Amino acid sequence: MSSHGTPIPMTSYACGPLNGHAEVPGDKSISHRSLILGALSVGETKISGLLEGQDVLDTAKAMRAFGAEVTDLGEGNWSVHGVGVGGFAEPENIIDCGNSGTGVRLIMGVMATSPITATFTGDASLNGRPMARVTDPLAEFGCQSVGRKGGRLPMTLVGAADPVPVRYVVPVPSAQVKSAVLFAGLNAPGKTVVIEKEATRDHTERMLAGFGAEITTEVTDEGRVITLTGQPELKPQTIAVPRDPSSAAFPVCAAIIVPGSDVLVPGIGLNPTRAGLFTTLREMGADLTYENEREEGGEPVADLRARFSPDLHGIEVPAERAASMIDEYPVLSVVASFATGKTHMPGVKELRVKESDRIDAMATGLRANGVDVDEGPDWWSVHGLGHGNVKGGATCVSHLDHRIAMSFMIMGMAASNPVSLDDGGPIATSFPIFEGLMGGLGSDVRRDG
């Protein structure tokens, strides 16, 4: 069952060439952070291009519950009148973050150092995901948490009345954990230090600096050392949200595997901590080029042109690249199915604790569609069949995971037989215009029944 209603079965059929412009939605990571930092500023933050998927809308609703004035002005334009750092009010009701692990973990970080209590819940998928990776470091600030067995939602947090700054080494690469600790450090006196051994997406650091926080990043023998001075007065900003590279992955990968395709995806954020997929695709032999490279709002941006690439080959994806493309491995595994030879993907244990166990979900679906997959605790390998040899024909399970759902719909566009999905409803959490956008390019995705 989808997170926001009854199941929506879908089937994707082989299609002719995909052509045109793919205007994908705004970046989800930046959309979440724009709303949160706007709520922590004093004055009005204006946002354009906000992703209006359910995950981000749930974060907007949460910011209202904590006292910020959040207004939808239409067509992706939003206004946030903030309450300032430490100004969150105690919410009257439970905070429902739906399917969004990013939303709930960032919001927990923000409230952890204010003397208020809040209870968080989500859909079945989110309530099955571990929260201790965030609540453990938040406890070092003085925040208390009580949840279900295994540190799972629903969970109540009691914010620290007298927070102390912390020095925290992130145990596994996770932008969510890093960001939660930095957000908690905003309302703690002194300097909070976060050390990450492997670089993860740095939108939080860039945006904190843009809103006026005193934050520095230094590369040392320990890794990236990020130092934040607490209790700043954040200044409201005008933010144009770049288009989401994780959403761009779907039309890009579809164009690469569907014969005759030529798709331009304009205005995509190419932050180096997010662009690992595009580097990997080029190494596999994909015809993928960057056009009109520029900078917008402190983030590198370009137009991506993707063309059908009949001679894809498998590669070893460097483990150190995983953090820059962790959400793109499901659709990469689809492309790997149409490549010749083995694509090996190590260092990806984070995929086991996403909206679903993404390695298991994709491996099961790929095998059902005739593709051999090997897997271990933190790696997997797809044995590609080459273009024209992927059988398809199976019904796959989405596991309430939007990226699993979209990945199998992309597969159906180039497989010999249609690929079906038990529930495409979760797609709306991150890419509500997916069906219309892909249909406009020439795909044939249908809702069943």
LUMTI-86073 format. One record per residue (C-alpha): residue in three letters; x, y, z. Coordinates in steps of 0.25 Angstrom, whole numbers, padded with zeros to 4 digits, always signed. Last residue first. Layout:
N
ALAXYZ/...
END
This chain:
449
GLY-0028-0004-0054/ASP-0013-0002-0057/ARG-0007+0011-0058/ARG+0001+0013-0071/VAL+0015+0016-0074/ASP+0018+0018-0089/SER+0030+0027-0091/GLY+0031+0038-0102/LEU+0037+0050-0095/GLY+0024+0056-0091/GLY+0021+0042-0085/MET+0033+0043-0076/LEU+0029+0057-0071/GLY+0015+0053-0069/GLU+0018+0040-0061/PHE+0029+0047-0053/ILE+0021+0059-0049/PRO+0020+0056-0034/PHE+0035+0053-0033/SER+0040+0052-0018/THR+0028+0047-0010/ALA+0019+0045-0022/ILE+0027+0033-0027/PRO+0022+0026-0014/GLY+0008+0023-0021/GLY+0015+0014-0032/ASP+0010+0001-0025/ASP+0011-0014-0030/LEU+0020-0010-0042/SER+0020-0016-0056/VAL+0031-0018-0066/PRO+0027-0019-0081/ASN+0035-0029-0089/SER+0047-0028-0098/ALA+0053-0017-0088/ALA+0056-0003-0092/MET+0044+0005-0086/GLY+0042-0005-0075/MET+0055-0002-0068/ILE+0051+0012-0066/MET+0038+0007-0059/PHE+0047-0002-0051/SER+0055+0010-0046/MET+0043+0019-0043/ALA+0038+0009-0033/ILE+0051+0006-0026/ARG+0053+0021-0025/HIS+0040+0024-0019/ASP+0041+0013-0008/LEU+0028+0008-0002/HIS+0034-0006-0004/SER+0033-0004-0019/VAL+0030-0019-0022/CYS+0033-0023-0037/THR+0024-0030-0047/ALA+0032-0038-0057/GLY+0033-0037-0072/GLY+0047-0032-0074/LYS+0056-0040-0084/VAL+0068-0031-0084/ASN+0075-0035-0097/GLY+0073-0023-0106/HIS+0086-0015-0101/GLY+0096-0024-0093/LEU+0093-0034-0083/GLY+0099-0028-0071/HIS+0104-0036-0059/VAL+0100-0027-0047/SER+0109-0027-0035/TRP+0106-0023-0021/TRP+0113-0018-0009/ASP+0111-0015+0006/PRO+0105-0027+0012/GLY+0107-0036+0000/GLU+0101-0037-0014/ASP+0101-0044-0027/VAL+0091-0041-0038/ASP+0088-0048-0051/VAL+0077-0041-0060/GLY+0065-0048-0065/ASN+0054-0039-0060/ALA+0051-0046-0047/ARG+0066-0045-0045/LEU+0065-0030-0046/GLY+0053-0029-0037/THR+0060-0037-0026/ALA+0073-0030-0027/MET+0066-0017-0027/ALA+0058-0019-0014/ASP+0070-0026-0007/ILE+0080-0015-0011/ARG+0070-0004-0007/ASP+0067-0009+0007/SER+0055+0000+0007/GLU+0053+0015+0010/LYS+0068+0014+0012/VAL+0075+0005+0022/ARG+0081-0006+0013/LEU+0086+0005+0003/GLU+0095+0010+0014/LYS+0103-0002+0012/VAL+0108+0003-0001/GLY+0123+0002-0001/PRO+0125-0007-0013/MET+0117-0006-0027/HIS+0122-0016-0037/THR+0117-0014-0052/LYS+0119-0028-0059/GLY+0119-0029-0074/THR+0112-0023-0086/ALA+0102-0011-0081/PHE+0087-0012-0082/SER+0086-0018-0068/ALA+0096-0007-0063/VAL+0086+0003-0067/VAL+0076-0003-0058/SER+0087-0004-0047/LEU+0089+0011-0049/VAL+0074+0013-0046/PRO+0076+0007-0032/TYR+0089+0013-0029/GLU+0085+0027-0031/ASP+0081+0030-0016/ILE+0095+0027-0012/MET+0102+0036-0023/SER+0112+0045-0016/ALA+0113+0036-0004/ALA+0117+0024-0012/ARG+0129+0030-0019/GLU+0138+0025-0009/ALA+0135+0011-0013/PRO+0139+0013-0027/VAL+0129+0007-0037/GLU+0136-0005-0044/ILE+0131-0004-0058/GLY+0121-0011-0068/HIS+0121-0007-0082/LEU+0111+0002-0090/ASP+0112+0001-0105/PRO+0098+0005-0110/SER+0098+0019-0103/PHE+0085+0026-0106/ARG+0087+0041-0104/ALA+0087+0049-0091/ARG+0089+0065-0091/LEU+0090+0071-0077/ASP+0089+0086-0075/ALA+0098+0091-0065/VAL+0098+0096-0050/PRO+0109+0099-0040/GLU+0103+0103-0026/GLY+0105+0117-0019/GLY+0092+0122-0023/GLU+0094+0119-0038/GLU+0107+0116-0044/ARG+0109+0112-0059/GLU+0111+0101-0069/ASN+0103+0104-0082/GLU+0105+0089-0087/TYR+0109+0076-0080/THR+0110+0064-0088/LEU+0105+0049-0087/ASP+0107+0039-0097/ALA+0109+0027-0088/GLY+0122+0019-0089/MET+0122+0013-0075/GLU+0132+0023-0070/ARG+0121+0034-0075/LEU+0111+0027-0066/THR+0120+0027-0054/THR+0123+0042-0055/PHE+0108+0045-0057/LEU+0105+0036-0044/GLY+0115+0043-0036/ALA+0109+0057-0037/ARG+0104+0059-0023/THR+0116+0063-0015/PRO+0122+0070-0027/ASN+0110+0080-0027/LEU+0104+0078-0041/GLY+0090+0084-0039/ILE+0082+0082-0052/GLY+0077+0094-0060/PRO+0072+0087-0073/VAL+0071+0072-0076/LEU+0072+0070-0091/VAL+0068+0057-0096/ASP+0073+0050-0109/SER+0067+0036-0111/GLY+0069+0027-0123/PRO+0069+0014-0116/VAL+0065+0014-0101/ILE+0076+0011-0091/ILE+0083+0025-0090/ALA+0070+0033-0091/ALA+0064+0025-0079/CYS+0077+0028-0071/VAL+0076+0043-0073/PRO+0061+0043-0071/PHE+0063+0036-0058/ALA+0075+0042-0052/ALA+0069+0056-0054/SER+0061+0053-0041/SER+0074+0050-0033/PRO+0081+0063-0040/ASP+0069+0071-0034/ARG+0067+0085-0041/PRO+0073+0097-0034/VAL+0065+0104-0024/ALA+0065+0119-0025/ILE+0067+0124-0011/THR+0064+0139-0006/GLN+0070+0139+0008/PRO+0066+0142+0022/LYS+0078+0145+0032/LEU+0082+0135+0043/GLU+0085+0141+0056/PRO+0096+0132+0061/GLN+0095+0123+0074/GLY+0106+0114+0071/THR+0119+0115+0064/LEU+0120+0103+0054/THR+0133+0095+0051/ILE+0134+0085+0040/VAL+0146+0076+0039/ARG+0146+0068+0026/GLY+0156+0056+0029/GLU+0164+0052+0041/ASP+0177+0055+0033/THR+0171+0069+0031/VAL+0162+0076+0021/GLU+0156+0088+0027/THR+0142+0094+0026/THR+0137+0106+0033/ILE+0124+0111+0038/GLU+0120+0125+0044/ALA+0105+0125+0040/GLY+0100+0136+0031/PHE+0089+0130+0023/GLY+0098+0127+0012/ALA+0108+0120+0021/LEU+0097+0111+0026/MET+0094+0108+0012/ARG+0107+0104+0008/GLU+0109+0095+0020/THR+0096+0089+0019/HIS+0097+0086+0004/ASP+0110+0079+0006/ARG+0107+0065+0000/THR+0116+0055+0007/ALA+0131+0055+0008/GLU+0137+0042+0014/LYS+0144+0043+0028/GLU+0134+0052+0033/ILE+0137+0061+0045/VAL+0126+0070+0052/VAL+0130+0081+0061/THR+0121+0089+0070/LYS+0127+0102+0075/GLY+0122+0111+0086/PRO+0107+0111+0091/ALA+0097+0101+0086/ASN+0086+0106+0077/LEU+0092+0105+0064/GLY+0099+0092+0068/ALA+0086+0084+0067/PHE+0086+0088+0052/LEU+0100+0083+0051/VAL+0097+0070+0057/ALA+0085+0068+0048/SER+0093+0072+0036/LYS+0104+0061+0039/VAL+0094+0051+0041/GLN+0086+0054+0029/ALA+0099+0055+0020/SER+0102+0041+0024/PRO+0116+0034+0022/VAL+0117+0025+0034/PRO+0123+0027+0048/VAL+0121+0042+0047/VAL+0132+0048+0057/TYR+0125+0057+0067/ARG+0131+0069+0075/VAL+0119+0074+0083/PRO+0114+0088+0088/VAL+0106+0088+0101/PRO+0091+0089+0102/ASP+0084+0095+0114/ALA+0069+0092+0113/ALA+0072+0080+0103/GLY+0060+0076+0095/VAL+0051+0065+0099/LEU+0049+0056+0087/THR+0038+0046+0085/MET+0038+0034+0075/PRO+0028+0027+0066/LEU+0038+0023+0060/ARG+0050+0014+0062/GLY+0061+0013+0072/GLY+0062-0002+0071/LYS+0050-0004+0080/ARG+0040+0008+0079/GLY+0044+0022+0083/VAL+0049+0030+0094/SER+0058+0042+0092/GLN+0066+0051+0101/CYS+0074+0063+0096/GLY+0086+0067+0105/PHE+0096+0071+0093/GLU+0102+0057+0094/ALA+0088+0052+0093/LEU+0087+0058+0079/PRO+0099+0049+0075/ASP+0091+0036+0078/THR+0078+0042+0073/VAL+0083+0042+0059/ARG+0089+0029+0056/ALA+0078+0024+0066/MET+0067+0027+0056/PRO+0067+0013+0049/ARG+0056+0012+0038/GLY+0043+0003+0040/ASN+0035+0015+0044/LEU+0039+0022+0031/SER+0034+0010+0022/ALA+0021+0009+0030/ASP+0018+0024+0029/GLY+0023+0034+0038/THR+0024+0038+0053/PHE+0030+0049+0062/THR+0027+0053+0076/ALA+0032+0067+0080/THR+0036+0073+0094/ILE+0042+0087+0096/PRO+0054+0093+0102/SER+0062+0095+0089/THR+0075+0088+0086/ALA+0069+0076+0079/MET+0059+0084+0071/VAL+0068+0086+0059/GLY+0074+0072+0059/MET+0060+0065+0060/ILE+0056+0074+0048/LEU+0068+0069+0040/ARG+0065+0054+0043/VAL+0050+0055+0041/GLY+0052+0062+0027/THR+0063+0054+0022/GLY+0056+0041+0025/SER+0044+0045+0018/ASN+0032+0036+0016/GLY+0021+0043+0024/CYS+0028+0053+0033/ASP+0016+0053+0043/ILE+0019+0062+0054/ILE+0010+0059+0066/ASN+0001+0070+0071/GLU+0002+0083+0079/PRO+0016+0086+0074/GLU+0025+0093+0084/ALA+0030+0106+0079/PHE+0043+0108+0071/GLY+0051+0121+0074/GLY+0064+0115+0077/VAL+0070+0121+0064/GLY+0060+0131+0059/VAL+0045+0130+0057/GLY+0044+0130+0042/HIS+0035+0136+0032/VAL+0035+0126+0020/SER+0030+0130+0007/TRP+0028+0120-0005/ASN+0029+0120-0020/GLY+0027+0106-0027/GLU+0016+0111-0036/GLY+0007+0116-0025/LEU+0010+0125-0013/ASP+0010+0114-0003/THR+0012+0121+0011/VAL+0020+0116+0023/GLU+0019+0125+0036/ALA+0028+0118+0046/GLY+0023+0113+0059/PHE+0028+0098+0061/ALA+0015+0093+0054/ARG+0017+0102+0042/MET+0031+0096+0041/ALA+0025+0082+0041/LYS+0015+0086+0030/ALA+0027+0091+0021/THR+0034+0078+0024/ASP+0022+0069+0020/LEU+0021+0078+0007/VAL+0036+0074+0005/ASP+0033+0059+0006/GLN+0020+0060-0002/GLY+0026+0066-0014/GLU+0026+0081-0017/LEU+0040+0083-0020/LEU+0043+0098-0018/GLY+0046+0105-0031/SER+0046+0119-0024/ILE+0048+0122-0009/LYS+0046+0135-0002/THR+0051+0136+0013/GLU+0044+0146+0021/GLY+0049+0151+0035/VAL+0058+0145+0046/SER+0064+0132+0041/LEU+0061+0118+0047/ALA+0048+0116+0039/GLY+0056+0120+0026/LEU+0067+0110+0030/ILE+0056+0099+0031/LEU+0049+0102+0018/SER+0062+0104+0010/ARG+0068+0091+0016/HIS+0056+0083+0011/SER+0057+0089-0003/ILE+0072+0088-0004/SER+0071+0073-0002/LYS+0059+0071-0011/ASP+0065+0078-0023/GLY+0055+0085-0031/PRO+0046+0077-0041/VAL+0051+0072-0054/GLU+0048+0079-0067/ALA+0052+0068-0077/HIS+0054+0075-0091/GLY+0051+0067-0103/ASN+0052+0053-0109/LEU+0051+0038-0104/PRO+0052+0029-0116/GLY+0041+0018-0117/CYS+0035+0011-0105/ALA+0036-0002-0098/TYR+0025-0003-0088/SER+0024+0001-0073/THR+0013-0004-0065/MET+0007+0002-0052/PRO-0001-0002-0040/ILE-0006+0009-0031/PRO-0007+0004-0017/THR-0018+0011-0008/GLY-0014+0024-0001/HIS-0003+0033+0004/SER+0009+0023+0008/SER+0005+0014-0004/MET+0000+0000+0000/
END
